[in-house]
Amino acid sequence: MSQSTPFLSALLLAGLAMASPALAQDYVARIGHLESTQQSRHIHLEKVAELVSERTDGDVEFQIFPQGQLGNQRQMNEGVQLGTLEATVAPAAFLGGFNPLVSILDIPYLIPEDPDKAAALRDGPFGQALLDSFSDKGMVAIDLWPNGKKQFTSNEPLDTLGDFAGQKFRVMDSSILIEQFNALGASAIALPFGELYTSLQTGVVDGEENPLDTIKAMKFYEVQKNLVVSDHGAMEDVILFNPMFWDSLPENYQTIIKDAFAEVIPELTAHKAAAVEGALETIKEAGTNVRVADETERAEFRDVMFGPASAAYVAKTGDAGQTLLDIYTEAYGKL
């Protein structure tokens, strides 16, 4: 037995030496999110992972975990802050508790409909200021990803702006969204998402707002008579990294990662648009009365809702919120 010990030691050392090249992947990031593997966010996260791996010669590996495999969004946000998770791609609507300033994205018609103008806004001073607002929250925000727009549905008519008066709409628990509906003369009721279908079915609320693919997936159209395609609320994702992991990356790798996330946005947007178009067809075929608001009507919606919602945002966020809103106003005026 004593003679076998040096042999075993040598074998172990040889095994370690052989294994060392496999450690060439210096940086492994687990990225958690909530969507399914068929949805736009996941598909394009996989594309980003491929680009980053190729451009870093395999030194950076992204492991993508969809459908809340690493926890709900709050748990993933906290994981990024604590360093138990390297990154998450989170809907901005799920981040207000961590960073109230991001709730500016709840303001209706904040993001222009024109894709080039929307990109200019995200890539300019406003987008950068919004990303920078995460820096003291234990997160590094590197980009915004568009993830569709919200529409209105109701069991009551939605033929004109005046039809909203007196109706009851379900909202997330957001003072900004509540003021959005108050401005239309409607009542906003904060209800858990899981209760929405039954609440529409039983008349607890008349209507709701969600992206078309969500309305399809959750079958809200089964219990809603009318839908107006208003594109009033931007659904934006925020790409968040743990600061220690991000700072451990060489600067050129940080640039590669940022560029990869930005590069896939046009393809991401096109994929989302196709999913939305398919959802709209399903909703129409089910017999829902669908109306598309024209440019004039959307401008009227914005005129009515934008001011009150902005005031609610500033009331919630104070001077910091006003500063970010001022940056937005200046940037929007230059588009």
C-alpha positions as CSV (number, residue, x, y, z in Angstrom):
1,M,0.0,0.0,0.0
2,S,2.9,2.3,0.9
3,Q,4.3,2.0,-2.6
4,S,1.0,2.9,-4.2
5,T,0.7,6.2,-2.5
6,P,3.3,8.1,-4.7
7,F,1.7,6.5,-7.7
8,L,-1.8,7.8,-6.7
9,S,-0.3,11.2,-5.9
10,A,1.3,11.4,-9.3
11,L,-1.9,10.3,-11.0
12,L,-3.9,13.0,-9.1
13,L,-1.4,15.7,-10.1
14,A,-1.5,14.5,-13.7
15,G,-5.3,14.6,-13.6
16,L,-5.3,18.2,-12.3
17,A,-2.8,19.2,-14.9
18,M,-5.0,17.7,-17.6
19,A,-8.1,19.4,-16.1
20,S,-6.6,22.9,-16.0
21,P,-7.3,23.8,-19.7
22,A,-11.0,23.2,-19.0
23,L,-10.8,26.1,-16.5
24,A,-10.3,28.5,-19.5
25,Q,-13.9,29.8,-19.0
26,D,-12.8,32.4,-16.6
27,Y,-16.2,34.1,-16.2
28,V,-19.5,32.2,-15.8
29,A,-22.6,34.3,-15.3
30,R,-26.0,32.7,-14.5
31,I,-28.8,34.9,-15.9
32,G,-32.3,34.4,-14.5
33,H,-35.6,35.6,-15.9
34,L,-39.3,34.9,-15.9
35,E,-40.3,34.2,-19.5
36,S,-40.6,30.8,-21.2
37,T,-38.1,29.4,-23.6
38,Q,-40.4,30.3,-26.5
39,Q,-40.7,34.0,-25.7
40,S,-38.6,36.8,-27.1
41,R,-36.5,37.6,-24.0
42,H,-35.2,34.0,-23.6
43,I,-34.6,33.5,-27.3
44,H,-32.5,36.6,-27.6
45,L,-30.7,36.0,-24.3
46,E,-29.5,32.8,-25.9
47,K,-28.3,34.7,-28.9
48,V,-26.4,37.2,-26.7
49,A,-24.8,34.2,-24.9
50,E,-23.6,32.9,-28.3
51,L,-22.2,36.2,-29.4
52,V,-20.4,36.8,-26.1
53,S,-18.9,33.3,-26.1
54,E,-17.7,33.7,-29.7
55,R,-16.2,37.2,-29.1
56,T,-14.4,36.3,-25.9
57,D,-13.1,33.0,-27.3
58,G,-15.2,31.1,-24.7
59,D,-13.8,33.0,-21.7
60,V,-17.2,34.3,-20.8
61,E,-20.1,31.9,-20.5
62,F,-23.7,32.9,-20.0
63,Q,-26.0,30.3,-18.5
64,I,-29.6,31.2,-19.1
65,F,-32.3,30.2,-16.6
66,P,-35.9,30.9,-17.8
67,Q,-39.3,30.6,-16.2
68,G,-38.3,31.7,-12.7
69,Q,-36.0,28.6,-12.2
70,L,-33.8,30.8,-9.9
71,G,-36.7,32.3,-8.0
72,N,-39.3,35.0,-8.5
73,Q,-38.2,38.4,-9.8
74,R,-37.8,39.9,-6.4
75,Q,-35.6,37.0,-5.3
76,M,-33.5,37.3,-8.5
77,N,-33.1,41.0,-7.9
78,E,-31.9,40.4,-4.4
79,G,-29.6,37.7,-5.6
80,V,-28.0,40.1,-8.0
81,Q,-27.5,42.6,-5.2
82,L,-26.1,40.0,-2.8
83,G,-23.9,38.3,-5.4
84,T,-25.6,34.9,-5.3
85,L,-26.7,35.5,-8.9
86,E,-24.6,37.2,-11.5
87,A,-27.4,38.8,-13.6
88,T,-31.1,39.1,-14.4
89,V,-33.2,40.6,-17.1
90,A,-36.1,42.1,-15.2
91,P,-39.3,43.9,-16.3
92,A,-39.0,47.5,-15.1
93,A,-42.5,47.2,-13.5
94,F,-40.9,44.7,-11.1
95,L,-38.1,47.0,-10.1
96,G,-39.8,50.0,-8.5
97,G,-39.4,48.6,-5.0
98,F,-35.6,48.4,-5.5
99,N,-35.3,51.7,-7.5
100,P,-38.3,54.0,-7.5
101,L,-36.8,56.1,-10.3
102,V,-37.3,53.3,-12.8
103,S,-41.1,53.8,-12.3
104,I,-40.8,56.7,-14.8
105,L,-41.4,54.0,-17.4
106,D,-44.9,53.6,-16.0
107,I,-45.8,57.0,-17.4
108,P,-48.0,56.5,-20.5
109,Y,-46.6,57.3,-23.9
110,L,-43.1,57.9,-22.4
111,I,-41.4,55.9,-25.2
112,P,-42.0,57.1,-28.8
113,E,-43.7,54.7,-31.1
114,D,-41.1,55.3,-33.9
115,P,-38.4,52.6,-33.3
116,D,-35.5,54.9,-34.3
117,K,-36.7,57.6,-31.9
118,A,-37.2,55.1,-29.2
119,A,-33.7,53.7,-29.7
120,A,-32.3,57.3,-29.6
121,L,-34.1,57.9,-26.3
122,R,-32.8,54.7,-24.8
123,D,-29.2,55.3,-26.0
124,G,-29.1,58.9,-25.2
125,P,-28.8,61.0,-21.9
126,F,-32.2,59.9,-20.6
127,G,-31.5,56.1,-21.0
128,Q,-28.0,56.5,-19.5
129,A,-29.3,58.5,-16.5
130,L,-32.0,55.8,-15.9
131,L,-29.3,53.1,-16.0
132,D,-27.0,55.1,-13.7
133,S,-29.8,55.4,-11.2
134,F,-29.2,51.7,-10.3
135,S,-25.6,52.3,-9.3
136,D,-26.3,53.0,-5.7
137,K,-28.8,50.1,-5.4
138,G,-26.2,47.3,-5.6
139,M,-26.8,46.7,-9.3
140,V,-25.1,47.5,-12.6
141,A,-27.7,48.3,-15.3
142,I,-26.1,48.0,-18.7
143,D,-29.1,48.4,-21.1
144,L,-32.8,48.6,-21.7
145,W,-34.6,46.0,-23.8
146,P,-38.0,46.8,-25.4
147,N,-40.6,44.1,-24.6
148,G,-43.8,45.4,-26.1
149,K,-46.6,47.8,-25.3
150,K,-49.7,47.7,-23.2
151,Q,-53.3,47.9,-24.6
152,F,-56.7,48.6,-23.0
153,T,-59.5,46.0,-22.7
154,S,-62.9,46.2,-21.2
155,N,-66.4,44.7,-21.1
156,E,-67.7,48.2,-21.6
157,P,-67.3,50.3,-24.8
158,L,-63.9,51.8,-25.6
159,D,-64.9,53.7,-28.7
160,T,-63.8,57.1,-27.5
161,L,-61.8,58.6,-24.6
162,G,-65.1,59.6,-23.0
163,D,-66.1,56.0,-22.7
164,F,-63.4,55.4,-20.1
165,A,-65.3,57.6,-17.6
166,G,-66.9,55.6,-14.8
167,Q,-65.2,52.3,-15.7
168,K,-63.2,50.2,-13.3
169,F,-59.7,49.0,-14.4
170,R,-57.3,46.7,-12.7
171,V,-53.8,48.0,-12.3
172,M,-50.6,47.0,-10.7
173,D,-50.1,48.7,-7.3
174,S,-48.7,52.0,-8.8
175,S,-49.7,55.5,-8.0
176,I,-48.6,56.5,-11.5
177,L,-51.0,54.0,-13.2
178,I,-53.8,54.9,-10.8
179,E,-53.4,58.6,-11.9
180,Q,-53.3,57.5,-15.5
181,F,-56.8,56.1,-15.2
182,N,-58.0,58.9,-12.9
183,A,-57.1,61.3,-15.7
184,L,-59.5,59.4,-18.0
185,G,-62.3,59.6,-15.4
186,A,-62.0,55.9,-14.7
187,S,-61.3,54.1,-11.4
188,A,-58.2,52.1,-10.9
189,I,-58.2,49.1,-8.6
190,A,-54.9,47.4,-7.6
191,L,-55.4,43.6,-7.7
192,P,-53.0,40.7,-7.8
193,F,-52.3,39.5,-11.4
194,G,-53.5,36.0,-10.4
195,E,-57.0,37.3,-9.5
196,L,-57.5,39.3,-12.7
197,Y,-59.2,36.7,-14.9
198,T,-61.9,35.9,-12.2
199,S,-62.2,39.7,-11.5
200,L,-63.0,40.4,-15.1
201,Q,-65.3,37.4,-15.3
202,T,-67.3,38.4,-12.2
203,G,-67.4,42.2,-12.9
204,V,-65.2,43.2,-9.9
205,V,-63.4,45.3,-12.6
206,D,-64.6,46.2,-16.1
207,G,-61.2,46.1,-17.8
208,E,-57.4,46.0,-17.6
209,E,-54.2,46.9,-19.5
210,N,-51.6,44.4,-20.7
211,P,-49.6,43.5,-23.8
212,L,-51.4,41.6,-26.4
213,D,-49.4,38.4,-26.0
214,T,-50.2,38.5,-22.2
215,I,-53.9,39.0,-23.0
216,K,-53.7,36.0,-25.3
217,A,-51.6,33.8,-22.9
218,M,-53.8,34.5,-19.9
219,K,-57.0,34.2,-22.0
220,F,-58.3,37.5,-20.8
221,Y,-60.0,38.0,-24.2
222,E,-62.4,35.2,-23.1
223,V,-63.8,37.5,-20.5
224,Q,-63.5,40.9,-22.3
225,K,-65.7,42.2,-25.1
226,N,-63.6,45.2,-26.3
227,L,-60.0,45.9,-27.0
228,V,-58.3,49.1,-28.2
229,V,-54.8,48.9,-29.5
230,S,-53.5,52.1,-27.9
231,D,-49.8,51.2,-27.4
232,H,-49.9,53.5,-24.4
233,G,-47.6,51.7,-21.9
234,A,-44.0,50.7,-22.7
235,M,-42.9,47.4,-21.3
236,E,-39.1,47.7,-20.9
237,D,-36.7,45.2,-19.5
238,V,-33.6,46.2,-17.5
239,I,-30.4,44.2,-17.8
240,L,-28.8,44.0,-14.4
241,F,-25.5,42.6,-13.3
242,N,-23.9,42.1,-9.9
243,P,-21.3,44.8,-9.4
244,M,-18.5,42.5,-8.1
245,F,-19.0,40.2,-11.1
246,W,-19.2,43.1,-13.6
247,D,-16.1,44.8,-12.1
248,S,-14.2,41.5,-12.3
249,L,-14.5,41.5,-16.1
250,P,-11.8,43.0,-18.3
251,E,-13.0,46.3,-19.8
252,N,-13.0,44.8,-23.4
253,Y,-15.2,42.0,-22.2
254,Q,-17.6,44.5,-20.7
255,T,-17.8,46.3,-24.0
256,I,-18.4,43.0,-25.9
257,I,-21.3,42.2,-23.5
258,K,-22.9,45.6,-23.8
259,D,-22.5,45.6,-27.6
260,A,-24.1,42.1,-27.9
261,F,-27.1,43.1,-25.8
262,A,-27.6,46.2,-28.0
263,E,-26.9,44.4,-31.3
264,V,-29.9,42.0,-30.9
265,I,-32.5,44.7,-30.2
266,P,-33.8,45.0,-33.8
267,E,-34.2,41.2,-34.0
268,L,-35.8,41.1,-30.5
269,T,-38.2,43.8,-31.5
270,A,-39.2,42.0,-34.7
271,H,-39.7,38.7,-32.9
272,K,-41.9,40.5,-30.3
273,A,-43.9,42.2,-33.0
274,A,-44.6,38.9,-34.7
275,A,-45.8,37.4,-31.4
276,V,-48.0,40.4,-30.8
277,E,-49.5,40.1,-34.3
278,G,-50.3,36.4,-33.8
279,A,-51.9,37.2,-30.5
280,L,-54.1,39.9,-32.1
281,E,-55.3,37.5,-34.7
282,T,-56.3,35.0,-32.0
283,I,-58.1,37.7,-30.0
284,K,-60.0,38.8,-33.2
285,E,-61.0,35.2,-34.1
286,A,-62.4,34.8,-30.6
287,G,-65.0,37.5,-31.4
288,T,-63.5,40.3,-29.4
289,N,-64.3,43.8,-30.8
290,V,-60.8,45.1,-31.7
291,R,-60.2,48.7,-32.6
292,V,-56.8,50.3,-33.4
293,A,-56.4,53.9,-32.1
294,D,-55.0,56.2,-34.8
295,E,-52.2,58.7,-34.3
296,T,-54.6,61.6,-33.5
297,E,-56.4,59.5,-30.8
298,R,-53.1,58.4,-29.3
299,A,-51.9,62.0,-29.1
300,E,-55.2,62.8,-27.2
301,F,-54.5,60.0,-24.8
302,R,-51.0,61.3,-24.2
303,D,-52.3,64.9,-23.6
304,V,-54.8,63.7,-21.0
305,M,-52.7,61.1,-19.1
306,F,-49.1,62.2,-19.4
307,G,-49.2,65.2,-17.0
308,P,-51.1,63.6,-14.1
309,A,-49.0,60.4,-14.3
310,S,-45.8,62.5,-14.4
311,A,-47.0,64.5,-11.3
312,A,-47.6,61.2,-9.4
313,Y,-44.1,60.1,-10.4
314,V,-42.5,63.2,-9.0
315,A,-44.6,63.0,-5.9
316,K,-43.2,59.5,-5.3
317,T,-39.6,60.2,-6.2
318,G,-38.9,63.8,-5.2
319,D,-36.1,65.9,-6.6
320,A,-34.3,62.9,-8.1
321,G,-37.4,62.0,-10.0
322,Q,-37.9,65.6,-11.2
323,T,-34.3,65.7,-12.4
324,L,-34.7,62.4,-14.4
325,L,-38.0,63.7,-15.8
326,D,-36.3,67.0,-16.9
327,I,-33.6,65.0,-18.7
328,Y,-36.3,63.0,-20.4
329,T,-38.2,66.1,-21.4
330,E,-35.1,67.7,-22.9
331,A,-34.1,64.5,-24.8
332,Y,-37.7,63.9,-26.0
333,G,-37.8,67.4,-27.4
334,K,-34.8,66.8,-29.5
335,L,-36.1,63.6,-31.2
